[in-house]
Amino acid sequence: MQTQTLNTGTAQISLRVYDTTSAPHTSVVIGGAMGVKQSYYAPFAEWLSGQGFRVTTFDYRGSGDSPTDTPNGGLRGFKADLLDWARDYEAVVDAAKAALPDAPLYLLGHSLGAQLPGFLRNQHKVSGLVSIAAGSGYWRDNAPQLRRMVLYFWYVLVPLATRLCGYFPGRSLRKVGDLPAGVMLQWRRWCLNPQYSVGAEGEAARRSYEQVTFPVQAVAITDDELMTWRGTQNLINLYANAPRSVERIAPADVKARRIGHFGFFREQFSQTLWPHARRMFERMGSVANTTA
């Protein structure tokens, strides 16, 4: 594993590159969930690199190991929103494609990481998206246990805490993690809109999603504590012109008691869910070859 810093011109992004010992046949960029550091995906990335993939993980600006440009190095006053994070994703795709220009490049998006590809301006460099535990964040699409408190979260806690602190202090509140104010307040607008990101951002956002033509394959986890089947379908259907499919995986399918929103990337699933992800990339390669 190599640690790198990518200078995008507007931000510095922390990367980790996992290179296979043999000649890599495919490049994968892992887009992380909201508030989840790239280090969380390290065991899966290491495993995937051992399967012949060149894997890149990253932290969005103002999160994880990606530095801020504020005087105290913190998030107070740091300017970033979700569209800036899409630009970060875009820059990482550019760098990964430049490193392996003749190989297909796939995205593996966890939660938010499968939402932002609809905003990429370099979609032509992407060969496919595997979506894990992702869906529309519209609050009525949240899992029942989350819906019970989410309106308090969006209408009281988020505006108040963000205004007082100049960023969202999620680590102290044990919710999501510390996030730039612009990211959190924009995400709030998305989650309060029935059409989620395209409803909040307008027709240009809808068109951007509809320009995606690479295959999109989604995995919905039946015991996901945050996301519902309907929410997953609503997100994937934004990619209206992409070959797309959604499948459900239950803990019983992999002889586990629980998977949940975050479990897919735990090492206990290195013999079950992780090989399934590899097969999904292989299937997308077959789709691309068929439609070429």
C-alpha positions, 0 to 999 in steps of 0.5 A: 500500500502506498500513501499519496496526496493528490493536489486537485488545484482546490484541495489536497486529497489523501489517497491510498493505492493498493497495487497487485504484485502481478500486472493489474488487469483492472482498476477500482476506485472505492468511494466511501460512505459519509463520515467513513474514513478510507482506512475502514476499507483497507482490509477489503482493498488489500484483498482485492489487490490480491485478486489482480486489481489496482485499488485506490481509496481516498478521503474527501476534502475535509475528512479523514486524512485529507488536510484542511486549509484553515488556520487551525487545521480544523473544520471551522470555516472550511469551505466544502460541499457535496459537489466539491466532494464529487470533484474530489471523486472525479480527480481520483478517477482521473489519477487512477485512469492515468496510472492504468490507462488501458485497463477498465476502471470500476467504481465501488461506492459505499452509500454516498460513494454510489450517489456521487458518481451521478455528478462526475464529469468524467463518466466516460473514464468509468466502466461500471459502478458496484453500489453497496448499501446505497440508496436515496437519503430522502428521510421517508426512504430511511429504515423505520428505526432511523425515521423515528428520530430523523426529523429531529436530526434534520430540523433541530440538531443539525442546524443548531450544532452546525451554526454553533460550531461552524461545522457539524461536530458529529464525532462528539454527538456520535452521529455520522462524524465531523463534517464541513458545514457546507457538506452537512447543510447540503446533505440536509437539503437532499434528505428533505427532498422527495427526489433527493439530490436531483430534486435539491439540485435541479434539472442539471443534476437529473441530466447528469445522472441520465448521462451515465451509460456504464453498468450499475449493479447494486447490493441492498442488505436486508438488515441495513439499519439505515437504508430500505429496498425502496430507497435503493431502487429510487437511487439506482433508478436515477441512473435512468439510461444505464444498464442496472440491476439491484439484488438483495443479500440477507445475513442468512445467505452468507451464514451470518447473524448480521451484515448491516449498513457497514458490514460488507467490508468486514473481514468476516466476509472475505470468503463470501461477500468479497468474492461476490464483489469481484464477480460483479466486476467480472459480470460488468466486464461481460456486459461491456463486451456484449454491448461494445 
